[in-house]
């Protein structure tokens, strides 16, 4: 009975595991990480956007930029070029902001699509973003739905988390709204500065593979870039900011470049005194700790169980001599001793009552107990025991040990 319940439990466990694997396979989604990489063909890469840029500006060759914008602006002297950046979050320092505005002021167009814009840039142009990230504990299927975004009267939609980011503040004198989300809040603006234009879009997923491949959504990208110059002198594709997750420190002068935490601490006498005192106390603690440390105690090798080794040696001797009957009698005697000590039964009188009592106490089927004692009786009364009978007796005894 006990063995039957065990089998039922195992079968139910296997069925549940298979069902779980099936459900998991059925709901497995592709990677939804927002890489915005030009080589990424997953839902939120920009492989399609990169190819569409090549088609829209077929007279230009896309040039990849893998350095900060201040370094890029130092290397070029364009006055009618287009720089494009798709990134999960834009993190820039004061030097980079200055370089971006200098680039725009010279007559160039700078297009940036990011979920989050660094305040260093927004403060400089008098704008503010209402950044509303999707909580990490959001259930995917409960939070996605058909989402729309539009230019004027043209709506574009796809099935995913809704476009929630928007610009809550901007300088209306030098800024124009080009696009809105489904809540009619501006998510795409252009800032006029000098001779050029700075385009900011706060939902880069609108330029992802997944969005652009949905129905006629490729037209959304065409509309977004319709406000840029049709024939720029050069076309740049950013491959630097999409991998940043924090702002670089500005390097306004040599003093900033040589900044270090230790030098800043040593500039102030109270902090310097506290630092040297802490260092002294730490050194004293280490010195005294070394002296008081206890020597390593060697691990004592545990005593070997020589009884098991002795038993195995004796068993091999009996097997070599082929004295099967002697081995069978010793196995039977050892088993009977086990029954007497564990179940307190008299093995001298093996009858129906004894078989029934042993079966009930050990939890082993009665027919198996009866078969085991028939084998013991046969080995005891016969003059010889062949190999098959000896192996059968040993197997029945071992099965009794395992199942009781």
C-alpha positions as CSV (number, residue, x, y, z in Angstrom):
1,X,0.0,0.0,0.0
2,X,2.8,2.4,0.9
3,X,4.6,1.6,-2.3
4,X,1.4,2.2,-4.3
5,X,1.0,5.7,-2.9
6,X,4.6,6.5,-3.7
7,X,4.1,5.5,-7.3
8,X,0.9,7.6,-7.6
9,X,2.8,10.6,-6.1
10,X,5.7,10.2,-8.6
11,X,3.3,10.0,-11.6
12,X,1.4,13.2,-10.5
13,X,4.7,15.0,-10.0
14,X,5.9,14.1,-13.5
15,X,2.6,15.2,-15.0
16,X,2.7,18.5,-13.2
17,X,6.3,19.1,-14.4
18,X,5.4,18.4,-18.0
19,X,2.4,20.7,-17.9
20,X,4.5,23.4,-16.4
21,X,7.1,23.0,-19.1
22,X,4.4,23.1,-21.8
23,X,2.8,26.3,-20.4
24,X,6.2,27.9,-20.1
25,X,7.1,27.1,-23.7
26,X,3.7,28.4,-24.8
27,X,4.2,31.8,-23.1
28,X,7.9,32.2,-23.9
29,X,8.6,35.6,-25.5
30,X,11.5,36.9,-27.5
31,X,14.0,39.1,-25.8
32,X,12.3,42.5,-25.0
33,X,15.5,44.3,-23.9
34,X,15.7,47.7,-25.4
35,X,19.1,47.6,-27.1
36,X,18.3,50.0,-30.0
37,X,21.4,48.5,-31.7
38,X,21.5,48.7,-35.5
39,X,22.6,45.0,-35.7
40,X,19.8,43.7,-33.3
41,X,16.9,42.1,-35.2
42,X,15.0,41.4,-31.9
43,X,11.8,43.5,-31.2
44,X,13.6,46.5,-29.7
45,X,16.7,46.7,-31.9
46,X,17.0,49.3,-34.6
47,X,18.0,47.1,-37.5
48,X,15.0,48.2,-39.6
49,X,15.4,51.9,-38.6
50,X,19.0,51.8,-39.8
51,X,18.1,50.3,-43.1
52,X,15.2,52.8,-43.5
53,X,17.7,55.6,-42.8
54,X,19.9,54.3,-45.6
55,X,16.9,54.4,-48.0
56,X,15.5,57.8,-46.9
57,X,19.0,59.4,-47.3
58,X,20.3,57.3,-50.2
59,X,22.8,60.0,-51.2
60,X,24.6,59.8,-47.9
61,X,26.6,57.1,-46.2
62,X,25.8,56.5,-42.5
63,X,28.9,57.1,-40.4
64,X,28.9,55.4,-37.0
65,X,30.1,57.4,-34.0
66,X,31.4,55.6,-31.0
67,X,32.6,58.5,-28.9
68,X,31.1,61.3,-26.8
69,X,29.6,64.2,-28.6
70,X,32.1,66.7,-27.4
71,X,34.9,64.7,-29.0
72,X,32.8,64.2,-32.2
73,X,32.2,68.0,-32.4
74,X,35.9,68.6,-32.0
75,X,36.6,66.3,-35.0
76,X,34.1,67.7,-37.4
77,X,33.1,71.2,-38.7
78,X,29.8,70.5,-40.4
79,X,27.1,73.2,-41.0
80,X,24.4,71.1,-42.6
81,X,24.6,67.6,-41.3
82,X,22.3,65.2,-39.4
83,X,23.2,63.3,-36.3
84,X,20.8,60.5,-35.1
85,X,20.7,58.8,-31.7
86,X,18.4,56.1,-30.4
87,X,19.0,55.2,-26.8
88,X,17.1,53.9,-23.7
89,X,18.4,56.9,-21.7
90,X,20.5,59.9,-22.7
91,X,23.1,60.7,-20.1
92,X,25.3,63.8,-20.9
93,X,27.5,66.1,-18.9
94,X,27.9,69.9,-19.4
95,X,30.7,69.5,-22.0
96,X,28.5,67.3,-24.1
97,X,25.5,69.6,-23.8
98,X,27.6,72.5,-24.9
99,X,28.9,70.5,-27.9
100,X,25.4,69.5,-28.9
101,X,24.1,73.0,-28.8
102,X,27.2,74.2,-30.7
103,X,26.6,71.6,-33.3
104,X,22.9,72.7,-33.7
105,X,23.8,76.4,-33.6
106,X,26.2,75.9,-36.6
107,X,23.2,74.8,-38.8
108,X,23.1,71.1,-38.2
109,X,20.2,68.8,-37.2
110,X,20.5,66.7,-34.1
111,X,17.8,64.0,-33.6
112,X,17.6,62.1,-30.3
113,X,15.0,59.5,-29.3
114,X,15.3,58.4,-25.6
115,X,13.0,57.2,-22.9
116,X,14.8,59.5,-20.4
117,X,16.7,62.7,-21.1
118,X,19.4,64.1,-18.8
119,X,18.3,67.2,-17.0
120,X,21.6,68.8,-18.0
121,X,20.2,69.0,-21.6
122,X,16.6,69.8,-20.7
123,X,17.5,72.6,-18.3
124,X,19.6,74.2,-21.0
125,X,16.8,74.4,-23.5
126,X,14.1,75.1,-20.9
127,X,12.2,71.8,-21.2
128,X,11.0,69.2,-18.7
129,X,10.1,65.6,-19.3
130,X,7.3,63.5,-17.6
131,X,9.2,60.2,-17.5
132,X,7.0,57.3,-16.6
133,X,8.9,54.0,-16.8
134,X,7.0,50.7,-16.7
135,X,7.4,49.1,-13.2
136,X,9.6,46.0,-13.2
137,X,6.9,44.0,-11.5
138,X,4.3,44.7,-14.1
139,X,2.7,41.6,-15.6
140,X,3.3,41.7,-19.3
141,X,0.0,40.4,-20.4
142,X,-2.0,42.7,-18.0
143,X,-0.2,45.9,-19.0
144,X,0.2,45.7,-22.8
145,X,-2.5,46.9,-25.2
146,X,-2.9,48.6,-28.5
147,X,-0.9,51.8,-28.2
148,X,-1.1,54.8,-30.5
149,X,1.0,57.8,-31.3
150,X,0.4,60.3,-34.1
151,X,1.5,63.2,-36.3
152,X,-1.4,65.6,-36.8
153,X,-4.3,63.4,-37.9
154,X,-2.3,60.2,-38.7
155,X,-2.4,57.5,-36.0
156,X,0.1,54.7,-35.7
157,X,-0.4,51.8,-33.3
158,X,1.1,48.6,-32.1
159,X,0.4,46.1,-29.3
160,X,2.7,46.8,-26.3
161,X,3.1,49.0,-23.2
162,X,1.5,52.4,-24.0
163,X,3.6,55.4,-24.8
164,X,3.4,57.4,-21.5
165,X,6.5,59.6,-21.7
166,X,5.8,63.2,-22.6
167,X,7.3,66.7,-22.4
168,X,5.4,68.6,-19.6
169,X,7.3,71.9,-20.1
170,X,9.1,73.6,-23.1
171,X,9.9,77.1,-24.2
172,X,7.1,77.9,-26.7
173,X,9.0,80.7,-28.2
174,X,11.7,78.5,-29.6
175,X,10.1,75.0,-29.5
176,X,7.4,73.4,-31.6
177,X,5.4,70.2,-30.9
178,X,5.7,67.8,-33.8
179,X,4.0,64.7,-32.4
180,X,1.8,63.5,-29.5
181,X,0.9,60.2,-27.8
182,X,-2.5,58.7,-27.4
183,X,-3.2,61.0,-24.4
184,X,-2.6,64.0,-26.7
185,X,0.6,64.9,-24.7
186,X,3.6,66.1,-26.7
187,X,6.2,63.3,-27.1
188,X,8.1,64.8,-30.1
189,X,9.4,68.4,-30.1
190,X,11.9,70.5,-32.1
191,X,14.0,73.1,-30.5
192,X,15.3,75.9,-32.8
193,X,18.8,77.1,-31.9
194,X,20.9,79.3,-34.1
195,X,20.8,78.0,-37.7
196,X,20.0,74.4,-36.8
197,X,17.3,72.3,-35.0
198,X,17.4,69.9,-32.1
199,X,14.7,67.1,-32.3
200,X,13.8,65.3,-29.1
201,X,11.5,62.2,-29.1
202,X,10.8,60.6,-25.7
203,X,9.5,57.2,-27.0
204,X,12.4,55.5,-28.9
205,X,10.3,52.3,-29.1
206,X,8.4,54.1,-32.0
207,X,11.6,53.4,-34.0
208,X,12.1,49.8,-33.0
209,X,11.9,46.8,-35.3
210,X,8.6,45.7,-33.8
211,X,6.9,49.1,-34.2
212,X,8.1,49.8,-37.7
213,X,7.2,46.4,-39.1
214,X,3.6,46.7,-37.8
215,X,1.2,47.6,-40.7
216,X,2.3,50.9,-42.3
217,X,4.2,52.2,-39.2
218,X,7.3,52.7,-41.3
219,X,5.6,55.9,-42.4
220,X,5.9,57.2,-38.9
221,X,9.7,57.3,-39.2
222,X,9.4,59.0,-42.6
223,X,7.1,61.6,-41.0
224,X,9.5,62.1,-38.1
225,X,12.4,62.8,-40.3
226,X,10.4,64.9,-42.8
227,X,11.3,68.0,-40.7
228,X,15.0,67.4,-41.1
229,X,17.0,68.6,-44.1
230,X,16.4,66.3,-47.1
231,X,20.0,66.3,-48.3
232,X,22.4,66.7,-45.3
233,X,26.1,67.0,-46.0
234,X,26.9,64.1,-43.7
235,X,24.8,61.5,-41.9
236,X,25.9,60.3,-38.4
237,X,24.6,57.3,-36.5
238,X,25.3,57.2,-32.7
239,X,26.6,54.0,-31.3
240,X,27.9,55.4,-28.0
241,X,25.1,56.8,-25.9
242,X,22.8,53.8,-26.2
243,X,25.2,51.8,-24.0
244,X,25.6,54.4,-21.3
245,X,23.7,54.1,-18.0
246,X,25.3,57.0,-16.2
247,X,26.7,60.5,-16.9
248,X,30.4,61.0,-17.5
249,X,32.1,63.6,-15.3
250,X,32.9,66.9,-17.0
251,X,36.5,67.9,-17.5
252,X,36.3,71.6,-17.5
253,X,39.9,72.2,-16.4
254,X,43.0,70.4,-15.3
255,X,42.0,70.6,-11.6
256,X,38.8,68.6,-12.4
257,X,40.8,66.0,-14.4
258,X,43.2,65.5,-11.4
259,X,40.4,65.1,-8.9
260,X,40.5,62.2,-6.6
261,X,38.7,61.3,-3.3
262,X,42.0,61.1,-1.3
263,X,43.3,64.5,-2.5
264,X,39.9,66.1,-1.7
265,X,40.0,64.6,1.9
266,X,43.6,65.7,2.5
267,X,42.6,69.3,1.6
268,X,40.6,69.7,4.8
269,X,42.5,69.4,8.1
270,X,39.7,67.8,10.1
271,X,39.1,65.2,7.4
272,X,42.8,64.6,7.0
273,X,43.2,64.0,10.8
274,X,40.3,61.6,10.9
275,X,41.7,59.7,7.8
276,X,45.2,59.3,9.3
277,X,43.7,58.3,12.7
278,X,41.5,55.7,11.1
279,X,44.5,54.3,9.1
280,X,46.6,54.1,12.3
281,X,43.9,52.2,14.2
282,X,43.4,49.8,11.3
283,X,47.1,49.1,11.2
284,X,47.2,48.4,15.0
285,X,44.2,46.1,14.7
286,X,45.9,44.1,11.9
287,X,49.2,43.8,13.8
288,X,47.6,42.6,17.1
289,X,45.2,40.4,15.2
290,X,48.2,38.6,13.5
291,X,49.8,37.9,16.9
292,X,46.7,36.6,18.6
293,X,45.6,34.3,15.8
294,X,45.6,30.6,16.7
295,X,47.7,28.2,14.8
296,X,46.1,26.1,12.2
297,X,44.9,22.8,13.7
298,X,45.5,19.9,11.5
299,X,42.5,17.8,10.6
300,X,42.5,14.4,12.3
301,X,42.0,11.6,10.0
302,X,38.8,9.6,11.1
303,X,39.2,6.0,12.0
304,X,38.4,3.5,9.3
305,X,35.6,1.0,9.7
306,X,37.7,-2.1,9.6
307,X,34.6,-4.3,10.2
308,X,33.3,-3.6,6.7
309,X,36.7,-4.4,5.2
310,X,37.0,-7.6,7.2
311,X,33.5,-8.7,6.1
312,X,34.2,-8.0,2.5
313,X,37.5,-10.0,2.7
314,X,35.7,-13.0,4.3
315,X,33.0,-12.9,1.7
316,X,35.5,-13.0,-1.1
317,X,37.2,-16.0,0.4
318,X,33.9,-17.9,0.6
319,X,33.1,-17.0,-3.0
320,X,36.5,-18.1,-4.2
321,X,35.9,-21.5,-2.5
322,X,32.4,-21.7,-4.1
323,X,31.0,-22.7,-0.6
324,X,27.5,-21.4,-1.6
325,X,25.7,-23.4,1.2
326,X,27.9,-21.9,3.9
327,X,27.4,-18.4,2.5
328,X,23.6,-19.0,2.3
329,X,23.4,-20.2,5.9
330,X,25.4,-17.2,7.2
331,X,23.2,-14.8,5.2
332,X,20.1,-16.5,6.7
333,X,21.5,-16.4,10.2
334,X,22.3,-12.7,9.9
335,X,18.8,-12.0,8.5
336,X,17.1,-13.9,11.3
337,X,19.2,-12.0,13.9
338,X,18.1,-8.7,12.2
339,X,14.4,-9.8,12.5
340,X,14.8,-10.8,16.1
341,X,16.5,-7.5,17.1
342,X,14.2,-5.2,15.1
343,X,10.8,-6.8,15.3
344,X,11.2,-9.0,18.4
345,X,9.9,-12.1,16.7
346,X,11.0,-15.7,17.4
347,X,12.6,-17.0,14.3
348,X,12.9,-20.6,15.6
349,X,9.2,-21.2,14.8
350,X,8.6,-20.0,11.3
351,X,4.9,-20.6,10.6
352,X,1.9,-18.8,9.2
353,X,1.5,-16.6,12.3
354,X,5.2,-15.6,12.1
355,X,4.9,-14.8,8.4
356,X,1.8,-12.7,9.0
357,X,3.4,-10.8,11.9
358,X,6.6,-10.1,10.1
359,X,4.7,-8.9,7.0
360,X,2.6,-6.5,9.1
361,X,5.4,-5.1,11.1
362,X,7.9,-4.6,8.2
363,X,5.3,-3.3,5.8
364,X,6.3,-5.9,3.2
365,X,3.8,-8.0,1.2
366,X,3.0,-11.4,2.8
367,X,3.8,-13.4,-0.3
368,X,7.3,-11.9,-0.6
369,X,8.0,-12.7,3.1
370,X,6.7,-16.2,2.5
371,X,8.9,-16.6,-0.6
372,X,12.0,-15.4,1.3
373,X,11.6,-17.9,4.1
374,X,11.0,-20.7,1.5
375,X,14.3,-19.8,0.0
376,X,16.0,-19.8,3.5
377,X,14.4,-23.2,4.3
378,X,15.5,-24.7,0.9
379,X,19.1,-23.4,1.4
380,X,19.2,-24.9,5.0
381,X,17.8,-28.3,4.2
382,X,19.5,-29.0,0.8
383,X,23.0,-30.4,0.7
384,X,24.1,-28.0,-2.0
385,X,23.2,-24.5,-3.1
386,X,23.9,-23.4,-6.7
387,X,24.8,-19.9,-7.8
388,X,21.3,-19.1,-9.0
389,X,19.7,-20.0,-5.7
390,X,22.3,-18.0,-3.8
391,X,21.8,-14.9,-5.9
392,X,18.0,-15.3,-5.6
393,X,18.3,-15.5,-1.8
394,X,20.5,-12.5,-1.6
395,X,18.2,-10.4,-3.9
396,X,15.1,-11.2,-1.8
397,X,16.9,-10.3,1.4
398,X,18.2,-7.0,0.0
399,X,14.7,-6.2,-1.4
400,X,13.3,-6.8,2.2
401,X,15.8,-4.3,3.6
402,X,14.9,-1.7,1.0
403,X,11.1,-2.0,1.2
404,X,10.4,-2.4,4.9
